[in-house]
Amino acid sequence: MAAEREDPLPHLNRSTKMIEDKDRPGFFKDYHRAVRKALTNDQFNEFSKLKTNEDRIRFCFNLPAVHDIDIKTFFKGKSEKEALEKKESGNRCFGRKNNLEALKYYSQAVVKAPVPSGKYWKLIKESADPKKMTMYAICLANRSAALYHLREYHYCVRDIDEALEHHYPKPASTDVPECYVEEKPVIPELAGGRNERFVSASKKIDIHYDNNMGRYAVAAEDIEPGDVLVTEKPFAAILNRQEYGNHCQKCFKTTKAPIPCKKCSSVLFCSVECRQSSYFHTVECPILDLLVGSGMSINCFLTLRLVTQYPVSYFLDMKEKLTEGEDLKETTNNKDVYDPSDFMRLYQLVCHSQSRTAEDLFHRCIMIVFLIKALKKTKYFDSKGTGSSDKISDVEIFTGTLLLRFLQIVQFNAHEVSEYILMGPKTFDGAKNESMGAAIYPTLALFNHSCHSAQCRYFSGNQVITKAVRTISKGEIVPENYGQAFPTKVKTQRKADLADRYWFDCNCEACQNDWPMYKDMDSSTQRFKCHKCHGPLPVNTDQVLNPFIKCEKCGEQTNILSTLKNLQNTEQTFRGACKEMEAYNLEKAEALLIENTKQLDACLYPPYRDYHLTQEAYMRVCLCQGNLRIKLAKAEE
């Protein structure tokens, strides 16, 4: 018997974080471990010399150990019995005029009720017998009554339409009144208008390229606090598993009266239109619970979604355009329109394949092999979903190369999609921003990081909006923040986290100058701005004897008495903004916070505690303009 080889897994920490869900362990971890242990040193050396994703996928699929797994379709189906039980519970609540509780039970019944399809659906449609109504139609009709009494007329009429579509008897009068309530638009206008080239960005934004920095955003014009810089729909988005029961799979909006998948009872949509436009779920539906059970990370789910939202023919038609290398300088400097819905814009995002270790690539390849084997059980590659599990076609190899590239792209370019949670109506007490899922925004992905961000981002459904939170002069870099902010995290930890996840050594102004955290900021030491050249004027405000401070940069003297007066005014403005926030007067609070930020920008250089507290308060107000959910205490629910 050959000597047992050393366990290679201690070298896999970095890739494991990106591929496996630490909070939801599943069977993929053991599957990968078994395949890796079965690999000889010679085989691994052979793999490490491979240069293309195609060769890597083909090599891994030919390993006998990758086929020691039984892939089967697995999802939560419908149940007429459970639907009937939930409907009857809803009826009891409705009879007691507890319409909110009735709505909950009726929605559960709608989700569980079988939706007829195929030959059975044809027979039902051809029948005029009202006794042959489907449970699905009955539950929708009952829910529409609860919605009517709750004055949710938009959803009420929609449920009536869907019930009629599924053989619910038409009323004697077919004149259904229009009860739609117009929803207010939540996507603001871009500052200065839409950029003619980068169509998701403001005209005040331009994208440059540098060999060290890659692509990055700069201010094409002066940017003021409150300016809307980006509004962008995702190229692809994935909902967190724990949010399946609350949000639409397609657009991420809260589902007040959910429309279910026609086959499974796990996935919900906010409307029939979202269900019909979700091609991805027709592919993922039969393997959804299999994927969840694998314990794969949300990055892997997003990677799969990048493929399943289009038929394989979509990618085959573009095969000739695709190369594994990319000239980012050329794609940045040319004048072509940067449309974030264009597949090539997604494909050309950085993936740093050349910098990856063989262990990292092998781990990812085994995940891709698993995903391909799962897709072969669906109708993605053929109409029956019965493809051989241990053989792989050229089309499947090609799809695998795309998945492997996407899994690397997602690591550096995905954004968390979030919603703001209030602990009570119109109160910021205890409010927090929580993850809903992840998405790829090809334009927003071009913005580099700074630990002192220039913008905040919030979401309407899964569409992202960013607003400037400080003044940025023309020609300056416009950064965003990758989750590491200097006021709340020490520099060494920020840099370590960024290097581990994004593979760069942060050299932003906050890191270069080791700006202090909130708890260490000294309000008595400030850097005023020279009135002539705007150079920094370090001043200890506790020891000011002469109000005239000489600028070391230009030699001019600045009288800081007016600046000190302005600072006193900003304290009053901030207190006023906080009072408006307490009263939940968001428009007034936003106006005061924007004005305060402008005044502080004109007076001082950061870091300054009051300045960053103003920015933080403004970010919270912005979050209330996007996805918002009120989480009541159990006694109030």
N, C-alpha and C positions, 0 to 999 in steps of 0.2 A: 504493500500500500504506500502510495506517495505521501511524503510529509505534508501536513496541513499548512497551507499558506497563511501568512499574516492577514488579519482582517483589514481590508482596505478602507472601511467606512470612516475611520477617524479623519481621513483627508477630504471628506465630502461635506463638511459643515456649510460652506457657502452655497453650493448648489442645492443642498437640501432645503435651505430657507426659501429658495425661489420656487421649488418644485412641489414640496410637501407641506400640507397644512398642519402646523404644530398644534393647533387647537382641536383639530378633528383628525386624529390618526386613523389610517385605513390600511388596506392590504397592500397598497403599492410599495410601501417601505420594505416589507418582507420580500415582495416579488423582486424588487431591484437588488436587494441584498443577495438573494439566491442566484440571480443572473451574474452579478459581479463576482461572487465567490467561485462560480463555475468557470470563470474565465482564467485561462492560463496566462503566465507572464508573457509568453510569446504572442499570444492572441492580443493581449492588451497593447504590447509594443507595436503590433501590426495596426491596430486601430489608431494609435497615437500618430502614426505617419500618414493617415488619410487626410486629404486636402479639401475634399468637397463634401457638402451635406448629403449629396446623393450616395457617395461611396460609404459614408458613415451609416446611413439608414440601411442600405443594402447589407452591409457587414453585420449590423446588429440583428436584422431580421433573419439572417442565416444562422444565428446561434441557436443550438437546440434548446437551451435553457429558457429562452424567451417564450417558447411554446408550451411550457409547463404551467399553463394557467388556462382555466376554462372560462372563456368570455361568453356571457349570455345576456340577452336583453333583460332588463330589470327596471320596472317602474310601478308607481302606485296607480292602479286602475280605478274604474268607476264601480259604484255599488248602489243599485236601486234600493236595497234594503236600508242602507245608511241614509240615503237621500230621503226616503220616506220618514225615517225617524226624525231627522232634522226638520223636515217640513212640518211634521205634527207638533214638534216643539215650538216652531215658529207660529203655528196656528194658535197655540195656547197663549203665547205672549201677545199676539195680535188681538185675540179676544179680550185680553185684559188692558188693551190700548197701550201696551208697552212696545211701541213701534221700533225703538232703537234695538231692543233685544230681539224682537221678531226679525228685523233686518239681518242681524248676525246669523240667526239660525237659517233663515231663508237662503242667505249667501252660501252657507255651508252645504245646504241641500242642492243648490244650483251647481256647485263644484263637484259634488259626488254623483249627481244624476247622469246616467248614460246619455250621450248625445248620439242619436241614430245616424247612421251613415251607410253608404253602399246600397246594396239591394234592399235591405230592410227599410232604409229611408225612402227609397223609391216607392215601395209598397204603401207606406204610411201616407205619402204625399198624394198617391192616386186614390186613397180611400177618403170617403166623405163622412165616415162614422166618427162623431165627436168622442165616442168612448175610447177611441184609439189614440187619444192624446198621449204624448210622451210625458214621463215624469219631469224631464227637463223643462218642457213648456209650462207645465203646471207650477213648478217652483218659480219660474221667471214671472209668471202672472201674479202669484202670491206676493213675490218680492216687490213688484211694481205697486201694489196696493200700500205696502208699508212705506215705500219711498214717497208715494203721493202724500200720505199723512205727515211725513217728515219734511214736506215741501222741497224735496229733492226732485224737482220736476224734470230736469234734464235726464237723470238716470231712470226716472219712472217711464218716460216715453220711450227711451231706448230699450228697456226691458219689454215693453209692450210689443215693439217692433220685432224683437228677437223671438218672443213667444209666438207671435203670429207666423213668423218664418218657420217655426217648428210645429205647425199644425194645431195651434191653439185656436178654438172656434172664433171666427170674426164676430164682433158685436153687430147688433142690428143696424146701428149707425156707424158708418166708416169714417165719420168726421172726427178724427182725433185732434183735439186742440193742441196748438203749438205752445208748449210750456217751457221752452228752453230758456235758461238763464245765461246770459252772455258772461263769459269769464273775462276778467281783466287781463290784458297782455302783461307778461312778466319779463319779457326779453327787452331790455333797454336799447336805445340807439347808441351806436358806436360814436365816440368822441371825434368830431370833425368829419364824420361820414365814414363809409366803408372803404377800405384800402383796395385800390384797383388790382393789385397783384395778389396780396395775401388777403383773400376775401373774407376770412373770419376775423380779421384784425382791423383796428382803427387806422385811419390815414396817418395818425401820429406815430405809427410803428413801422420800422423797417428791419429787415433781417440781413445781417452781415456774416462773413465767414472769416475765420482765422485758423491757422494750422494748429495752434495750441488750444483754442477755445471751441473750435468747431463752429457750428451755426449758433447765432445768438441775436437777441433783439436789442435794438437801439431806438432812441427817441428821434423821429424824423422832424418833430416840432416839440416845443415846450409842452410838457404834460403836467396837469394840475391834479391835486387830490380830487377824487370823485369821478375822474374821466373813465369812461368805459373803454377798455382796451381790447378785449376779445369777447366775442360771443360765438360759440362753436358747438356744433352737433358732433357726437363721437363717430369715429369710423366704425367702432364696435364697442359694445358695453356689456358687462356681465353683472348680474344681481347677486348679492350675497345670499347664500342658501337660507339663512335665518330670516330673510326679508321676502321670501316667496309668497307668504300668506298675506302680505300687506301692500305689495307694489306690483305694478305692471312689468312683465318681463321685457316688453319692448321699449317703453319710454320711461320707466321707473316712477311714474306718477302713482300716488296713493290710490288704491282701488276701493272706493266707497261701496260700489256694487259690482263685484268682479265678474268678468266673463271668463269661463274656464277654457282650458285646452279641451278639445273634443275627445281625447283619448285618455289622458292621465288626470289625476286629481291633485297634482303637485303644483302646477303652473297656472298663474292667473294673468289676465290682461285687463286693462281699463276699458276696452271697447272692442267691438267686433272688428273694427278697422285695424287695431293693433294686432289682434289675433291673426287676421288674414295676411298681414304684411310681415309676419314672423316666420319666414321660411326656415330659419335656423332651428326652430323648435320641432318642426316636422322631422328633422334629422336627429336631434338630440333626445326627443321624447322617449323612445324605447330603451335608451341606455342611461337615462338621467340618474337614476338611483345607483346604477353601477358606478358611474363617475363619482358621485358623492361618496359612495362607500370606499372608493379607492384611497380617499384622503388626499387627493391632489389639491394643490394650492389654487387660489383664485387666479394667479398668473396663468396656470395651465388651462383653467376654464376659459379665460379671455383668449388665449392662444387658439383653442379649439373654435371659439365663436368667430374668430377672424376667418376661418375656413367655412364653417357650417352656415354662415349667413348668405353664402352664394353656392349655386350648384357647381360641381367640379368642372363643368364645361366653361364656366366663367374664367377660371384660372388657365385652363388649357388653351383658350383663345389668346391669352396674353403670354404664353410660355416663351415665345421668341423674344419678347422684350426684357425678360428677366435675366439678370446676371447676378452672380454672388458678390461682385464688387460694386462700389458706387463712388462717383466723383462728386462729393458734397460741395466742393468749391464751384464746380461747373453748374450744378443744379441751383446753387444759391445766386450766382452772378448772372445767369441768363434771365431773360425778362418774361418767361412763361408764367401764366397764371398759376398760383399755388392754391389749387382747389382741394380742401381736406377730404372730399369724398372720392377723389381720384386714387385708385389703388396704388399707383406708383409712388404717391407721396408717402403712403404708409410703408411700402416696401423699401423705400430709401432711408428710413430712419435708422439711426446707428444701432448696431448689435454687438460690436467689438468681438467678433468671432475669432480674430487672429490673436487676441489676448487671453483666450480661455485655455485652461488646463485640459489635458486629455480626460481627467476624471470628471470635470464639469461637463464636457461635451458628451461623455459616455452616459452620465446620469440623465441628461436631457434626451439623448437618443432612445434610451429605454422607455422613458415616458412617451415619446413619440410613437414607438413601436406599439405600446399599449393603446394609445389613442387610435392608431390605424386599425388595430385588431378590433377595437370597439366599433369604429365606423363601418367596418366590413359586415357587422351584424345589423346595420341599418340599410336603408335603400340609397345611401349616398353614392356608392360606386355602381350598384346595379339595382334593378327594379325589385329584386326578391330579398336582398340582404342575406344571401346564402353563400357568399364568397368563401373560398378555402381559407382557413385561419392560419395555416402554416406556409402558404405560398403568397407571393406578393407580385402584383402586376406593375408595369411601368407607370401607369396612371397613379397607383397607390404609392409608388416610390416618389413620384413627383409631388404628390400631396404631402408626403412625409417630409420632403426637403423644405416645403413652404412652412409646415408646422414647426420644424426645427429652427428656421430663421425667425419666425414669429415669436417663439418662446424666448429667444435671445433679445429681440426688439422690445418685447413687453417689459423685461426687467428694467430697462433704462427709460422707457417712454410712457408707461402707464400712469394714470392718475387715479387716485381714490375719488369716488363719487360719494357725496355725503348729504345728510340732512341735519337741520338744526332741531334739537329736541328741547322743548320748553316743559318745565315741570308743572306748569299751570297756565291758564289763559292769560296772555299779555303780561308775563313776568319773566325777567331775566334771571331770577334767583335759581341757581342750580342748573341753568341751561348748559347744554354741551353739544358739540358737533360729533355726530356718529357716522361711521361708514355705512353706505348702502351697497357698495359694489366697486367696480373698477372699470375704466374706459381708456381708450386711446384717442387723443385729440392731436392730429398731425401738426396743427399750427402751434398750439400751446406747448407741444413737445420741443419746439425750437427755442424756447426761453430758458436761459441758464439760471442756475441757482445763486442766491445770496442769502446768508443768514440774517441779513437786513432786507427783507423783501420790499419790492416797490408796489406790489399789488396783492389784493386778496381775491380769492376765487370762491364762488358759490354756484349753486346748481338749480336749474328749473327742470325737473325730471332728470334726464341724464345730459342735458345741454349745459355747458359751462359758461359762466359769465365772470370776467375779471374786471376789477376797478382799481385805479391807482390809489395808493394810500399815502403817497408823499409826492412832493414836487420833483420832477426829473427834467433837467435842462436838455435842450436839443443836442444830440450827439452822445449823450450819456447812455450807458447800458441800462436796459429795462429788465431787471431780474424778477423771478418769482421765487417761491420758497418750497423746498422739497421736504418740509416737515421738521427742519432743524433751525430754530429761531434763537438768536443769541440772548434775548432777555430771560429766557426760561431754561436754557441748557448750557453747560460749561463748554468751552471751546474744544477741549480734548475729546469729549464725548461726541460733539457735533461732527468733528472731522473724522473720527473713527466710524461713526454710523454712515456718513456719506461715502467714505472710501469702501466700506463693506458692501453697500447696496449699489452705488453708482460708479465706483471705480475712479474717483478723482480726488485730488487733494484740494480742499476748498481754500481759496486764496482771496476771499471777498474782504471788503474793508473791515468788517467786524472781526474776522479771523486775523487779518494782518496786524490790527491794532489791539487785539485781545480785549474787545469791548466788554465791560462788566455785565453781569446778570442784574436783574431788578434789585436783588437783595444787596448788591455791592455798589450800586450807583450812588455817587456823592453829589447831591444837588447843589452843594456850595461851589463846586468846580465846574465851570461851564466854558464852552467855546463859542463866543459871539462871532458874528460875521462883520468883517470890515465893510464900511459903507461904500468904499470905492471899488476894491478888487474882490470883495467877498472872501478874502482869505481868513483863516481862523485866528481868533483873538482869545487865547486862554486867560480866564479871569477867575480869581477866587472872590466870590461875591460877599464873603464874610469880611474881607479885608480891603474893600475898595475905598481908597482915600482920594484918588484922582480919577474922575469919570472919563478923562481923555486917555484912551489906550492906543499906543502906537502899533501899527501893523508891521510885523517883521518882513512881510512880503513886498509891500509897496511903499512903506515908510509914512503913509498918511495916518493921521490921528482920527479916531472915531469916538464920539461922545456916546457912551453907552447908557446915559440916563433915560433917553427915549426908549431904548431897547428894554431896560428894566421895567419901565412903565408898561410897555406892550406885554411883557411877561406877566405882570400883575393882571392885565386884562384877560390874558388867556386862561388864567386860573378861574376867573369868574365865568368865562365862556364854557369852560369844561364842566364846572359845577352845574351850569344851566343845562348843558347837554345831558348830564347824568340825571337831572330831574325829569327831563323829557323822556329819557329811556325808562325811568321808573313808572312814568305815566303811559308808557308805550306809545308815545307820539313820535313815530319813527321818522317821518319827514322832517319835523323840526329838529330832532336829535341829529339827523344826518347833516342838515345844513349847518348847525352849530359846530359839529365835529370837523367838517370840511374847512370851515372858516378858521377854526382853531389850528388845524394842521398847517394851513397856509401861513398864518401868523408866526407859528413856531419855526417853520421852514425859513421864513424871512429873517428871523432873529438869530437862530442857533444852528450849530452842527450837532448831530447826534454823537454819542449817546446822551440822552437826557430823559429822566424818568417820566416826566409829565408828557413829553412828546410821544413816547412809546405807549403810554397808557391811553393817550388820545387815539393812536392808530388801532390799538386793540379794541377800544370801544367802538370805533367806526367799523371794524371788521365784524363785530357782533351784530351791528345794525344791518350790515350787508347780508349776513347770513339769514336774517329774518325776511329778506326779500326773495329768497329762493325756497328750496324744499324745507318745509316747516311741519313739525308734528308736535302735538300737545300730548304729553304722557301724564295722565291724571293718576292720583293715588288710587289704589284699589277700591277704597270706600266710596270714591266719587264716580268710578267707572260705571 
